[in-house]
Amino acid sequence: MMTLRLQAFLIIAMFAILGFFIFMLRKKMLDTKYSLIWLFSLIAIIILCLNPSFINDIASLLGVYNAMNALLFIAIAFLTCICISLTVVVSRLSDRLRALVQAIAIMEKEHNDTCHTDDN
């Protein structure tokens, strides 16, 4: 069971983090499409903090005896999804970078070949 003090602390902390995220979005320090999942997660945590009985409902839905174990499971599942999502993004960027480097190498080769044929 969540104490009132812990509940108040978590709500204040989540609103502070939410404010920081919004600040970073406005300053263009974060890309919107990558930060949406974090923003939705913060809002979900705030809702859970405002109504802690949701955690017990989720625990019983998952068949978990302790609500904190259910919360830990959800957090691990969320972080796993984030890791998979970021791995996909990094893989795509790596492919794009490889293609870009190859294109630049081809253009440099063509430029060098053109300069050497003009010298002759």
N, C-alpha and C positions, 0 to 999 in steps of 0.2 A: 504494500500500500504506500502511496506517495504522500509524504507529509506536506502540509500547507507551505512550509518554508521552502522545501525543495521545489514544489510546484511554482511558487513565485520566482525563485531563482532561475529556473529553467525558462519560464515565460520571458523574463527580462533578458536573459542571455540570448534567447532565440530572436527576440525583437532587435537586439543590438546587432546580431549577426545578419539579420534580414536587412537592417539599415545599412550595414557595411556593404552587403551585396548590391543593393540598389545604388549606393554611392559609386561602387566600382563599375557598375553598368553604365551609369551616367557619364563617367569619365572615360568610357570606352576602354577600360582595362580588362574587361571580360567580354567575350563574344556571347551574344544573347542565346544562341542555340545550344551552347554548352553549359550555360548557367541556369537554364530553365529547370532542369531536373533538381538542381540544388535548391532553387527557390521553392519549388513545389514540395520538396522534402522539409524545408524549414517551416512552411505553412502547415504541413501535416504534423510535424512535431509540436507546433504551437497548439493545434487542435487537440492533439493527444494530451498535452499538458493542461489545457483548459477543461478537458473532460477525461480524467484518468480511467473511468470505467470502460472506455474504448479499448484500453490495453488488456483489460480482463476479458472483454468480449473477443478480441483477436486471439488471446491465449486459448480460450475455450474452443474457438473455431479451429485453431491449429491442433488442438488436442494436447496442449502443453500445460503442465501442472502449475508452473510458476509464471506469472505475467512478465517478470523481468527476463526470464529465459526466452520467452516469445519475442520480447523487444530486442534482445541480443540477436536472435535468429533473423529478425527482420533487418536489423542494421547490417549484419554480415551479408545477407542476400542483396541489400541495396548497394553495399560497397563492391560486391562481386559484379553487379550490373554496371556500375560506374567503371570498374577496371576493364571489363569487356568492351564497353563503349569507347573508352579512351584508347584501347589497343586497336580497335577498328580505325579510329581517326588517325592514329600514328602510322598505321600500315598504309592508309590511303595517302597520307602526306609523304611517306617514304617513297611510294611508287611515283608520285608526282615529282618529287625531287630528283629521282633517278632519271625520269624522262627529261626533265629540264636540263640536267647536267649533260645528258647525251646530246640533246639538241644544241647546247652551247658548244660542246666539243666538235660536233659536225660543222657548225658555222665557223668556228675558229680554223678548222682544217681547210674548209673551202676558202676562207679569207687568206690563209697562208699560201695555199696553192695558187690563188689568183695573184698574189703579190710576187711570188717567185716566177711565175710565167711572164709577168709584165717586166721583170728585171732582165730577162733574157732577150 
